[in-house]
Amino acid sequence: MDKFEEKLKHDKITMNNENNPNLKEPEENSRQMENLREFGVNDLPQSDKSIYTMNIIGQIEGHMIAAPQNKSTKYEHIIPQLVAVEEDPKIKGLLVILNTMGGDVEAGLAIAELIGSLSKPTVTLVIGGGHSIGVPLATAGDYSFIAPTATMTIHPIRMNGLVIGIPQTFRYFLKMQERIINFVLRTSNVERETFTSLMNATDELANDVGTILIGEEAVHHGLIDEVGGLNSAISKLKDLIRENE
């Protein structure tokens, strides 16, 4: 086949591909298959590339693997994303969307510390729930939102598994609890007395100690900055990005 015939064949294939929307490039097909597998749709709307969205959902998985039937967020998956956000010059801000039941205290607090140490503007949004160790995660950003129907459960630290009933164990519990309290106090507007009172309340949860806050209640106590949804969170983040430039 001479060069003229090769060019003619190439032009014909190109023309057929352009006229037939069902014929996609291999990369496009691969991307659509991945979207279908992961999100249930063959394509996703393109978002603002200057804003990175991170989801923290289900149980926060730490050093112990969560049960396979549980939705979980693995902290070893979150940490590289946060490093990439800090290092990537194209990313100007981070939006963290939370719907978590809590989980591993050490892992959750580690993620919260990393979010709080980012140099780029960060906004958090609690939808559904931000319970237990999800509370410091919700307050870790520069500004926080909670959906009107979302809830946050505040309770003392718990420990699963074998616990040795000696004074050293209880002192460890107190130190761990103090780490969480101090983080929430420095990343929100809640007062220490208010937070500890909510944490140790005995008249709200039937089989436990603590308090459930719904939407506006979390704002009223100074735990969250504002009641709002996705539009409010993105608008605020864009404002913070402009201020940071």
Secondary structure, DSSP 8 states (H G I E B T S, - for coil): --HHHHHHHHHHHHHHHHH-TT---HHHHHHHHHHHHHHSSS------TTEEEEEEEEEEE-SS---TTS-EEEHHHHHHHHHHHHH-TT--EEEEEEEEEEE-HHHHHHHHHHHHT-SS-EEEEEEEEE-TTHHHHHHSSSEEEE-TT-EEEE------S----SHHHHHHHHHHHHHHHHHHHHHSS--HHHHHHHHT--SS-TTSS-EEEETHHHHHTTSSSEE--HHHHHHHHHHHHHHH-
